[in-house]
Amino acid sequence: MPRRSRRRPSCGTTVGVDVEDLDRRLGAAVAAFDPRIRRELARILELPDAERALEIGRMHRITAGSELSELLIDLEADERVRRLVLAEVHSQLRE
């Protein structure tokens, strides 16, 4: 069974998921963002729910269709994925 390469927040068990492949793909996706975008992503994802929703709405009104605003909207649909992305962003900001 594949092992996790990094510590991740508890997100429950998903049968049939190759965790190493998920780590690699998530890492590559986050690495594609400019470090400034990663910092902004972390800042927004760390906000309390209501503040995060307001910030995402504000950003979407200003930059409708931007990759970051669309990503943030998508991440709101799944808290587990949002926590995984935030953990990966923090990991890359520390590097």
C-alpha positions in Angstrom: 0.0 0.0 0.0 1.5 3.4 -0.9 2.5 5.7 1.9 2.1 9.4 2.2 5.2 11.3 1.4 4.1 14.3 3.6 1.9 14.7 6.6 -1.6 15.7 5.5 -4.7 16.8 7.5 -7.1 14.0 8.4 -9.5 13.7 5.5 -11.0 10.3 6.1 -10.4 7.2 4.0 -11.0 7.0 0.3 -10.8 3.5 -1.2 -8.8 3.1 -4.4 -6.9 6.4 -4.2 -3.2 6.2 -4.9 -2.0 8.7 -2.2 1.5 9.1 -3.7 0.0 9.9 -7.1 -2.4 12.4 -5.5 0.5 14.0 -3.6 2.6 14.3 -6.8 -0.3 15.7 -8.9 -1.4 18.2 -6.1 2.2 19.2 -5.6 2.7 19.9 -9.3 -0.5 21.9 -9.5 0.4 24.1 -6.6 4.0 24.5 -7.8 2.6 25.9 -11.1 1.4 29.0 -9.2 3.7 32.0 -8.7 4.8 32.2 -5.0 2.7 35.4 -4.6 -0.4 33.5 -5.7 0.4 30.7 -3.3 0.7 33.2 -0.4 -2.7 34.8 -1.5 -4.2 31.3 -1.7 -3.0 30.5 1.8 -4.3 33.8 3.2 -7.7 33.3 1.8 -8.0 29.6 2.6 -7.0 30.3 6.3 -9.9 32.8 6.8 -13.0 31.7 8.8 -15.8 30.4 6.6 -17.9 33.6 6.5 -14.9 35.8 5.8 -13.5 33.4 3.2 -16.9 33.4 1.4 -16.9 37.2 1.3 -13.3 37.4 0.1 -14.0 34.9 -2.7 -17.1 36.8 -3.7 -15.2 40.0 -3.8 -12.4 38.5 -5.8 -14.7 36.9 -8.2 -16.6 40.2 -8.8 -13.3 42.0 -9.5 -11.5 39.2 -11.4 -14.4 37.1 -12.8 -13.0 34.1 -14.6 -9.5 34.3 -13.2 -7.9 31.0 -12.4 -7.5 31.8 -8.7 -11.1 32.9 -8.2 -12.4 29.8 -10.0 -10.1 27.6 -8.0 -11.3 29.1 -4.7 -14.9 28.6 -5.7 -14.2 25.0 -6.6 -12.4 24.4 -3.3 -15.4 25.6 -1.4 -17.3 22.5 -2.7 -15.1 20.1 -0.7 -13.6 20.9 2.7 -11.3 17.9 2.5 -9.7 18.9 -0.8 -9.5 22.5 0.5 -7.5 21.3 3.5 -5.2 19.2 1.3 -4.5 22.2 -1.0 -3.8 24.4 2.0 -1.4 21.9 3.4 0.4 21.6 0.1 0.6 25.4 -0.2 2.1 25.7 3.2 4.6 22.9 2.4 5.8 24.7 -0.7 5.9 28.1 1.0 8.3 26.7 3.6 10.6 25.3 0.9 
